[in-house]
Amino acid sequence: MLFVQLIGLIGIGLLIASFQLNKRSLILKTQVASCLAWSLYYFFIGAYTGAGMVLLGAVRSYVFDKYRGYEWIFELSIFVYAMMTLVTWRDWTSLLPFIAMMLASTAMWQKNPKHIRFVSFMPTAFWFPYNFLSGSYMGMVGDLVTFLSVLSGVLRFDVLPYMRQRYVYRGATEITDVDLV
């Protein structure tokens, strides 16, 4: 069981890393590795819908990186997730990873890393209950850490540079609440 938890820890580390990058291609490549680790983890704990969905997530991230110019690929990925949900259906909890992966696909389809980060807040709202109901404690920890990593990435790449630019541009001596709106 320790080996399985280690795989989950590797998946967490790669998720953290992916949201601390500021280039779309690097985010997607790191997501491929993270998804492969999580797929193994879910398989070993018997959460087969999660395993299948995340394995498809690795393929999705690779394809989204290489073939971004083909708009139909996004729609195809949603269809494939729906098929995987049907194939691995256990009960209503199988819908949670499906919704999470539709949201994650929407995030990873974005061209701008800023938009990837903002949309990436949403999938954890569906992965967390799935992980709880599947008994995946490492998955729950991963969801919380991922949420914090996305928040950190948003602050680091999106909010703070905006605040610095606005502060320097205006020549202000202090930032007020009005400046942050």
VEXMIDO-997750 format. One record per residue: residue number from 1; residue in one letter; x, y, z negated of N, C-alpha, C in turn. Coordinates in pm, whole numbers, plus 50000, padded with zeros to 5 digits. Layout:
N
+-----+----+-------+--------+-------+--------+---------+-------+-------+--------+-------+
:   i : aa : neast : nnorth :   nup : caeast : canorth :  caup : ceast : cnorth :   cup :
+-----+----+-------+--------+-------+--------+---------+-------+-------+--------+-------+
: NUM :  A :     X :      Y :     Z :      X :       Y :     Z :     X :      Y :     Z :
...
+-----+----+-------+--------+-------+--------+---------+-------+-------+--------+-------+
# end
This chain:
181
+-----+----+-------+--------+-------+--------+---------+-------+-------+--------+-------+
:   i : aa : neast : nnorth :   nup : caeast : canorth :  caup : ceast : cnorth :   cup :
+-----+----+-------+--------+-------+--------+---------+-------+-------+--------+-------+
:   1 :  M : 50082 :  49880 : 50000 :  50000 :   50000 : 50000 : 50086 :  50126 : 50000 :
:   2 :  L : 50204 :  50119 : 49939 :  50294 :   50234 : 49936 : 50337 :  50272 : 50078 :
:   3 :  F : 50359 :  50171 : 50162 :  50397 :   50194 : 50302 : 50288 :  50273 : 50374 :
:   4 :  V : 50163 :  50236 : 50351 :  50050 :   50303 : 50415 : 50043 :  50448 : 50370 :
:   5 :  Q : 50062 :  50472 : 50241 :  50060 :   50609 : 50188 : 50174 :  50692 : 50247 :
:   6 :  L : 50288 :  50628 : 50270 :  50402 :   50697 : 50331 : 50367 :  50741 : 50473 :
:   7 :  I : 50297 :  50656 : 50545 :  50253 :   50693 : 50681 : 50161 :  50815 : 50674 :
:   8 :  G : 50069 :  50817 : 50578 :  49982 :   50933 : 50559 : 50062 :  51058 : 50525 :
:   9 :  L : 50165 :  51043 : 50443 :  50249 :   51157 : 50406 : 50323 :  51212 : 50527 :
:  10 :  I : 50369 :  51124 : 50614 :  50433 :   51169 : 50738 : 50333 :  51245 : 50824 :
:  11 :  G : 50210 :  51193 : 50832 :  50105 :   51262 : 50907 : 50079 :  51401 : 50851 :
:  12 :  I : 50078 :  51412 : 50719 :  50058 :   51543 : 50654 : 50171 :  51638 : 50691 :
:  13 :  G : 50294 :  51588 : 50680 :  50409 :   51673 : 50712 : 50405 :  51726 : 50855 :
:  14 :  L : 50366 :  51639 : 50947 :  50358 :   51682 : 51087 : 50243 :  51780 : 51109 :
:  15 :  L : 50132 :  51762 : 51038 :  50022 :   51859 : 51049 : 50065 :  51995 : 50997 :
:  16 :  I : 50133 :  51995 : 50883 :  50184 :   52122 : 50828 : 50272 :  52190 : 50932 :
:  17 :  A : 50365 :  52113 : 50987 :  50458 :   52169 : 51085 : 50386 :  52226 : 51206 :
:  18 :  S : 50282 :  52156 : 51254 :  50216 :   52202 : 51376 : 50155 :  52340 : 51361 :
:  19 :  F : 50102 :  52372 : 51244 :  50039 :   52502 : 51227 : 50137 :  52611 : 51185 :
:  20 :  Q : 50263 :  52573 : 51172 :  50366 :   52672 : 51143 : 50445 :  52707 : 51269 :
:  21 :  L : 50399 :  52659 : 51381 :  50461 :   52689 : 51510 : 50377 :  52795 : 51581 :
:  22 :  N : 50440 :  52868 : 51670 :  50368 :   52977 : 51736 : 50370 :  52964 : 51888 :
:  23 :  K : 50395 :  52844 : 51938 :  50387 :   52818 : 52082 : 50293 :  52702 : 52103 :
:  24 :  R : 50199 :  52719 : 52193 :  50095 :   52620 : 52217 : 50153 :  52482 : 52246 :
:  25 :  S : 50251 :  52476 : 52334 :  50309 :   52347 : 52372 : 50372 :  52276 : 52252 :
:  26 :  L : 50441 :  52348 : 52167 :  50501 :   52287 : 52048 : 50395 :  52241 : 51949 :
:  27 :  I : 50289 :  52321 : 51935 :  50178 :   52282 : 51847 : 50121 :  52149 : 51896 :
:  28 :  L : 50094 :  52139 : 52025 :  50034 :   52018 : 52081 : 50127 :  51897 : 52071 :
:  29 :  K : 50255 :  51915 : 52095 :  50349 :   51803 : 52084 : 50358 :  51753 : 51940 :
:  30 :  T : 50357 :  51844 : 51845 :  50361 :   51803 : 51705 : 50231 :  51736 : 51666 :
:  31 :  Q : 50121 :  51782 : 51723 :  49991 :   51719 : 51698 : 49989 :  51574 : 51749 :
:  32 :  V : 50056 :  51548 : 51861 :  50062 :   51410 : 51913 : 50125 :  51319 : 51808 :
:  33 :  A : 50239 :  51360 : 51756 :  50309 :   51278 : 51656 : 50225 :  51262 : 51529 :
:  34 :  S : 50162 :  51369 : 51486 :  50078 :   51364 : 51366 : 49961 :  51269 : 51387 :
:  35 :  C : 49896 :  51279 : 51501 :  49781 :   51192 : 51530 : 49822 :  51045 : 51533 :
:  36 :  L : 49939 :  51015 : 51585 :  49985 :   50876 : 51589 : 50004 :  50823 : 51446 :
:  37 :  A : 50064 :  50905 : 51360 :  50083 :   50863 : 51220 : 49948 :  50843 : 51152 :
:  38 :  W : 49855 :  50938 : 51170 :  49724 :   50926 : 51106 : 49645 :  50808 : 51160 :
:  39 :  S : 49661 :  50778 : 51288 :  49590 :   50664 : 51345 : 49635 :  50534 : 51278 :
:  40 :  L : 49764 :  50519 : 51259 :  49815 :   50401 : 51187 : 49762 :  50397 : 51044 :
:  41 :  Y : 49765 :  50510 : 50978 :  49717 :   50517 : 50840 : 49571 :  50472 : 50831 :
:  42 :  Y : 49485 :  50530 : 50914 :  49343 :   50494 : 50910 : 49321 :  50347 : 50945 :
:  43 :  F : 49396 :  50296 : 51040 :  49384 :   50155 : 51077 : 49415 :  50066 : 50956 :
:  44 :  F : 49524 :  50097 : 50887 :  49565 :   50014 : 50773 : 49467 :  50020 : 50655 :
:  45 :  I : 49392 :  50130 : 50641 :  49295 :   50135 : 50531 : 49157 :  50088 : 50576 :
:  46 :  G : 49143 :  50048 : 50702 :  49016 :   49995 : 50751 : 48916 :  50100 : 50794 :
:  47 :  A : 48961 :  50224 : 50813 :  48873 :   50331 : 50859 : 48889 :  50339 : 51012 :
:  48 :  Y : 48822 :  50248 : 51082 :  48847 :   50229 : 51224 : 48795 :  50343 : 51312 :
:  49 :  T : 48687 :  50407 : 51273 :  48641 :   50523 : 51351 : 48746 :  50633 : 51343 :
:  50 :  G : 48795 :  50659 : 51224 :  48901 :   50759 : 51207 : 49025 :  50722 : 51287 :
:  51 :  A : 49065 :  50595 : 51282 :  49184 :   50549 : 51355 : 49167 :  50570 : 51505 :
:  52 :  G : 49051 :  50530 : 51558 :  49027 :   50546 : 51701 : 49021 :  50692 : 51742 :
:  53 :  M : 48954 :  50772 : 51661 :  48941 :   50915 : 51694 : 49076 :  50984 : 51695 :
:  54 :  V : 49158 :  50955 : 51596 :  49287 :   51022 : 51586 : 49384 :  50970 : 51693 :
:  55 :  L : 49373 :  50843 : 51728 :  49454 :   50791 : 51838 : 49418 :  50864 : 51968 :
:  56 :  L : 49289 :  50881 : 51990 :  49246 :   50962 : 52105 : 49295 :  51106 : 52093 :
:  57 :  G : 49306 :  51155 : 51969 :  49359 :   51290 : 51947 : 49502 :  51304 : 51996 :
:  58 :  A : 49581 :  51198 : 51981 :  49719 :   51201 : 52032 : 49717 :  51211 : 52185 :
:  59 :  V : 49633 :  51130 : 52247 :  49621 :   51134 : 52394 : 49569 :  51270 : 52438 :
:  60 :  R : 49467 :  51318 : 52367 :  49408 :   51449 : 52399 : 49513 :  51559 : 52393 :
:  61 :  S : 49591 :  51564 : 52288 :  49691 :   51670 : 52273 : 49795 :  51664 : 52384 :
:  62 :  Y : 49837 :  51542 : 52419 :  49932 :   51525 : 52530 : 49872 :  51575 : 52661 :
:  63 :  V : 49750 :  51531 : 52691 :  49683 :   51569 : 52816 : 49655 :  51720 : 52819 :
:  64 :  F : 49610 :  51777 : 52707 :  49583 :   51920 : 52702 : 49711 :  52000 : 52726 :
:  65 :  D : 49823 :  51949 : 52681 :  49951 :   52019 : 52702 : 49993 :  52013 : 52848 :
:  66 :  K : 49978 :  51898 : 52910 :  50027 :   51879 : 53047 : 49930 :  51928 : 53156 :
:  67 :  Y : 49800 :  51924 : 53128 :  49701 :   51948 : 53233 : 49600 :  52055 : 53194 :
:  68 :  R : 49644 :  52162 : 53133 :  49555 :   52268 : 53084 : 49474 :  52332 : 53196 :
:  69 :  G : 49523 :  52330 : 53316 :  49456 :   52398 : 53427 : 49328 :  52333 : 53476 :
:  70 :  Y : 49301 :  52211 : 53435 :  49184 :   52138 : 53482 : 49074 :  52147 : 53376 :
:  71 :  E : 48976 :  52231 : 53400 :  48870 :   52257 : 53302 : 48789 :  52133 : 53266 :
:  72 :  W : 48773 :  52039 : 53358 :  48691 :   51920 : 53333 : 48753 :  51828 : 53228 :
:  73 :  I : 48882 :  51845 : 53201 :  48949 :   51760 : 53102 : 48889 :  51780 : 52962 :
:  74 :  F : 48854 :  51902 : 52929 :  48794 :   51929 : 52798 : 48662 :  51852 : 52784 :
:  75 :  E : 48575 :  51863 : 52884 :  48447 :   51793 : 52880 : 48467 :  51642 : 52874 :
:  76 :  L : 48564 :  51592 : 52949 :  48593 :   51449 : 52947 : 48637 :  51404 : 52808 :
:  77 :  S : 48715 :  51487 : 52741 :  48761 :   51448 : 52607 : 48643 :  51435 : 52510 :
:  78 :  I : 48545 :  51522 : 52520 :  48427 :   51514 : 52433 : 48349 :  51386 : 52464 :
:  79 :  F : 48334 :  51355 : 52592 :  48265 :   51232 : 52632 : 48337 :  51109 : 52577 :
:  80 :  V : 48469 :  51106 : 52586 :  48548 :   50993 : 52537 : 48532 :  50980 : 52386 :
:  81 :  Y : 48529 :  51092 : 52314 :  48506 :   51087 : 52169 : 48368 :  51030 : 52137 :
:  82 :  A : 48269 :  51065 : 52217 :  48134 :   51011 : 52195 : 48135 :  50860 : 52216 :
:  83 :  M : 48204 :  50814 : 52319 :  48213 :   50670 : 52345 : 48287 :  50598 : 52231 :
:  84 :  M : 48394 :  50658 : 52182 :  48469 :   50598 : 52071 : 48381 :  50590 : 51946 :
:  85 :  T : 48298 :  50690 : 51924 :  48208 :   50688 : 51809 : 48112 :  50570 : 51820 :
:  86 :  L : 48058 :  50549 : 51939 :  47966 :   50436 : 51959 : 48036 :  50301 : 51941 :
:  87 :  V : 48157 :  50289 : 51993 :  48231 :   50163 : 51985 : 48270 :  50128 : 51841 :
:  88 :  T : 48304 :  50230 : 51763 :  48351 :   50205 : 51626 : 48244 :  50235 : 51521 :
:  89 :  W : 48121 :  50250 : 51562 :  48012 :   50290 : 51473 : 48001 :  50198 : 51353 :
:  90 :  R : 48001 :  50257 : 51234 :  47979 :   50183 : 51110 : 47847 :  50226 : 51047 :
:  91 :  D : 47830 :  50355 : 51033 :  47708 :   50415 : 50981 : 47715 :  50565 : 51010 :
:  92 :  W : 47629 :  50642 : 50947 :  47623 :   50785 : 50976 : 47757 :  50855 : 50951 :
:  93 :  T : 47843 :  50797 : 50866 :  47972 :   50862 : 50840 : 48061 :  50863 : 50964 :
:  94 :  S : 48031 :  50780 : 51062 :  48108 :   50780 : 51187 : 48088 :  50910 : 51264 :
:  95 :  L : 47981 :  50982 : 51235 :  47958 :   51111 : 51301 : 48056 :  51218 : 51253 :
:  96 :  L : 48104 :  51205 : 51130 :  48193 :   51307 : 51075 : 48323 :  51323 : 51154 :
:  97 :  P : 48395 :  51213 : 51184 :  48515 :   51230 : 51266 : 48483 :  51277 : 51408 :
:  98 :  F : 48369 :  51236 : 51460 :  48329 :   51280 : 51594 : 48316 :  51432 : 51598 :
:  99 :  I : 48244 :  51487 : 51502 :  48227 :   51633 : 51497 : 48362 :  51701 : 51473 :
: 100 :  A : 48442 :  51644 : 51382 :  48574 :   51701 : 51353 : 48660 :  51704 : 51478 :
: 101 :  M : 48657 :  51597 : 51556 :  48742 :   51591 : 51675 : 48689 :  51679 : 51788 :
: 102 :  M : 48558 :  51700 : 51795 :  48507 :   51797 : 51893 : 48559 :  51936 : 51858 :
: 103 :  L : 48557 :  51970 : 51728 :  48608 :   52100 : 51685 : 48759 :  52110 : 51706 :
: 104 :  A : 48831 :  52002 : 51673 :  48976 :   52002 : 51693 : 49010 :  52013 : 51842 :
: 105 :  S : 48931 :  51948 : 51926 :  48953 :   51959 : 52071 : 48930 :  52102 : 52118 :
: 106 :  T : 48828 :  52164 : 52065 :  48802 :   52304 : 52099 : 48922 :  52390 : 52058 :
: 107 :  A : 48977 :  52363 : 51940 :  49094 :   52438 : 51893 : 49214 :  52415 : 51985 :
: 108 :  M : 49243 :  52289 : 52014 :  49362 :   52257 : 52092 : 49350 :  52297 : 52239 :
: 109 :  W : 49227 :  52320 : 52285 :  49207 :   52362 : 52423 : 49241 :  52510 : 52442 :
: 110 :  Q : 49239 :  52586 : 52336 :  49265 :   52729 : 52345 : 49406 :  52754 : 52399 :
: 111 :  K : 49421 :  52861 : 52475 :  49552 :   52897 : 52530 : 49638 :  52972 : 52430 :
: 112 :  N : 49575 :  53052 : 52347 :  49645 :   53138 : 52253 : 49663 :  53067 : 52119 :
: 113 :  P : 49787 :  53055 : 52070 :  49809 :   52990 : 51940 : 49727 :  53052 : 51826 :
: 114 :  K : 49701 :  53180 : 51835 :  49619 :   53247 : 51734 : 49479 :  53186 : 51731 :
: 115 :  H : 49422 :  53163 : 51848 :  49288 :   53103 : 51855 : 49290 :  52956 : 51811 :
: 116 :  I : 49399 :  52887 : 51842 :  49413 :   52749 : 51795 : 49404 :  52747 : 51643 :
: 117 :  R : 49479 :  52836 : 51580 :  49480 :   52839 : 51433 : 49344 :  52873 : 51376 :
: 118 :  F : 49276 :  52974 : 51429 :  49147 :   53015 : 51374 : 49042 :  52904 : 51386 :
: 119 :  V : 49035 :  52837 : 51500 :  48937 :   52731 : 51518 : 48974 :  52608 : 51435 :
: 120 :  S : 49103 :  52592 : 51406 :  49149 :   52474 : 51331 : 49106 :  52472 : 51185 :
: 121 :  F : 49047 :  52577 : 51136 :  48991 :   52574 : 51001 : 48873 :  52477 : 50992 :
: 122 :  M : 48795 :  52466 : 51099 :  48667 :   52396 : 51095 : 48673 :  52243 : 51084 :
: 123 :  P : 48765 :  52174 : 51151 :  48761 :   52027 : 51144 : 48775 :  51970 : 51003 :
: 124 :  T : 48847 :  52038 : 50915 :  48865 :   51982 : 50780 : 48733 :  51973 : 50705 :
: 125 :  A : 48636 :  52055 : 50741 :  48504 :   52048 : 50675 : 48434 :  51916 : 50705 :
: 126 :  F : 48476 :  51846 : 50810 :  48416 :   51717 : 50844 : 48509 :  51600 : 50811 :
: 127 :  W : 48640 :  51624 : 50821 :  48733 :   51517 : 50784 : 48732 :  51491 : 50634 :
: 128 :  F : 48720 :  51596 : 50554 :  48726 :   51577 : 50409 : 48617 :  51482 : 50358 :
: 129 :  P : 48489 :  51504 : 50392 :  48389 :   51408 : 50345 : 48408 :  51267 : 50402 :
: 130 :  Y : 48454 :  51257 : 50527 :  48482 :   51125 : 50583 : 48591 :  51055 : 50501 :
: 131 :  N : 48696 :  51128 : 50471 :  48805 :   51070 : 50392 : 48758 :  51031 : 50253 :
: 132 :  F : 48676 :  51114 : 50193 :  48622 :   51082 : 50060 : 48539 :  50954 : 50064 :
: 133 :  L : 48449 :  50946 : 50161 :  48361 :   50831 : 50171 : 48434 :  50704 : 50216 :
: 134 :  S : 48548 :  50721 : 50282 :  48627 :   50606 : 50327 : 48731 :  50564 : 50223 :
: 135 :  G : 48738 :  50639 : 50113 :  48838 :   50607 : 50010 : 48978 :  50646 : 50049 :
: 136 :  S : 48991 :  50741 : 50140 :  49122 :   50785 : 50188 : 49169 :  50905 : 50106 :
: 137 :  Y : 49238 :  50875 : 49997 :  49285 :   50983 : 49912 : 49396 :  51063 : 49979 :
: 138 :  M : 49483 :  50995 : 50051 :  49588 :   51065 : 50124 : 49524 :  51154 : 50231 :
: 139 :  G : 49415 :  51108 : 50292 :  49344 :   51190 : 50390 : 49286 :  51316 : 50328 :
: 140 :  M : 49231 :  51304 : 50206 :  49177 :   51422 : 50137 : 49288 :  51520 : 50103 :
: 141 :  V : 49400 :  51468 : 50056 :  49515 :   51555 : 50028 : 49560 :  51621 : 50158 :
: 142 :  G : 49565 :  51542 : 50265 :  49603 :   51595 : 50396 : 49510 :  51706 : 50443 :
: 143 :  D : 49380 :  51689 : 50418 :  49284 :   51793 : 50458 : 49309 :  51923 : 50383 :
: 144 :  L : 49331 :  51912 : 50255 :  49357 :   52033 : 50175 : 49487 :  52100 : 50216 :
: 145 :  V : 49590 :  52020 : 50235 :  49720 :   52074 : 50275 : 49711 :  52133 : 50416 :
: 146 :  T : 49638 :  52066 : 50504 :  49621 :   52118 : 50640 : 49550 :  52252 : 50637 :
: 147 :  F : 49443 :  52261 : 50558 :  49371 :   52388 : 50547 : 49466 :  52498 : 50499 :
: 148 :  L : 49548 :  52468 : 50399 :  49643 :   52567 : 50348 : 49750 :  52601 : 50452 :
: 149 :  S : 49791 :  52502 : 50530 :  49889 :   52527 : 50635 : 49831 :  52616 : 50745 :
: 150 :  V : 49707 :  52589 : 50782 :  49641 :   52675 : 50882 : 49631 :  52817 : 50827 :
: 151 :  L : 49590 :  52830 : 50702 :  49579 :   52962 : 50638 : 49715 :  53031 : 50637 :
: 152 :  S : 49820 :  52958 : 50602 :  49955 :   53014 : 50601 : 49997 :  53059 : 50740 :
: 153 :  G : 49969 :  52977 : 50841 :  50002 :   53014 : 50979 : 49926 :  53137 : 51024 :
: 154 :  V : 49798 :  53146 : 50989 :  49718 :   53264 : 51025 : 49778 :  53388 : 50960 :
: 155 :  L : 49809 :  53378 : 50833 :  49868 :   53493 : 50763 : 50003 :  53530 : 50824 :
: 156 :  R : 50086 :  53431 : 50846 :  50223 :   53454 : 50894 : 50229 :  53509 : 51035 :
: 157 :  F : 50151 :  53451 : 51127 :  50162 :   53489 : 51267 : 50057 :  53590 : 51313 :
: 158 :  D : 49944 :  53597 : 51244 :  49833 :   53676 : 51294 : 49801 :  53798 : 51207 :
: 159 :  V : 49793 :  53780 : 51077 :  49750 :   53889 : 50989 : 49866 :  53981 : 50954 :
: 160 :  L : 49976 :  53925 : 50903 :  50087 :   54011 : 50859 : 50150 :  54090 : 50973 :
: 161 :  P : 50175 :  54032 : 51091 :  50228 :   54115 : 51200 : 50133 :  54229 : 51239 :
: 162 :  Y : 50003 :  54201 : 51235 :  49905 :   54305 : 51265 : 49914 :  54417 : 51161 :
: 163 :  M : 49923 :  54377 : 51035 :  49933 :   54478 : 50929 : 50062 :  54557 : 50940 :
: 164 :  R : 50173 :  54490 : 50968 :  50302 :   54560 : 50983 : 50298 :  54656 : 51101 :
: 165 :  Q : 50243 :  54611 : 51212 :  50235 :   54695 : 51332 : 50150 :  54818 : 51305 :
: 166 :  R : 50039 :  54796 : 51244 :  49949 :   54906 : 51214 : 50013 :  55002 : 51114 :
: 167 :  Y : 50082 :  54948 : 51018 :  50147 :   55028 : 50915 : 50258 :  55112 : 50976 :
: 168 :  V : 50345 :  55051 : 51058 :  50456 :   55123 : 51118 : 50405 :  55222 : 51222 :
: 169 :  Y : 50309 :  55181 : 51303 :  50258 :   55265 : 51410 : 50196 :  55393 : 51355 :
: 170 :  R : 50121 :  55382 : 51249 :  50052 :   55497 : 51192 : 50143 :  55579 : 51102 :
: 171 :  G : 50260 :  55522 : 51068 :  50351 :   55594 : 50981 : 50295 :  55612 : 50841 :
: 172 :  A : 50207 :  55522 : 50802 :  50142 :   55534 : 50672 : 50240 :  55506 : 50559 :
: 173 :  T : 50215 :  55566 : 50446 :  50298 :   55540 : 50329 : 50241 :  55428 : 50245 :
: 174 :  E : 50113 :  55396 : 50266 :  50053 :   55281 : 50199 : 49936 :  55231 : 50282 :
: 175 :  I : 49906 :  55107 : 50268 :  49795 :   55046 : 50340 : 49674 :  55050 : 50249 :
: 176 :  T : 49564 :  55104 : 50303 :  49441 :   55114 : 50224 : 49344 :  55007 : 50270 :
: 177 :  D : 49236 :  54993 : 50194 :  49132 :   54898 : 50233 : 49075 :  54930 : 50370 :
: 178 :  V : 49067 :  55056 : 50404 :  49013 :   55098 : 50533 : 49103 :  55047 : 50646 :
: 179 :  D : 49235 :  55048 : 50624 :  49328 :   55003 : 50726 : 49315 :  54853 : 50755 :
: 180 :  L : 49270 :  54777 : 50658 :  49261 :   54632 : 50675 : 49134 :  54588 : 50745 :
: 181 :  V : 49040 :  54677 : 50767 :  48914 :   54642 : 50831 : 48925 :  54647 : 50980 :
+-----+----+-------+--------+-------+--------+---------+-------+-------+--------+-------+
# end
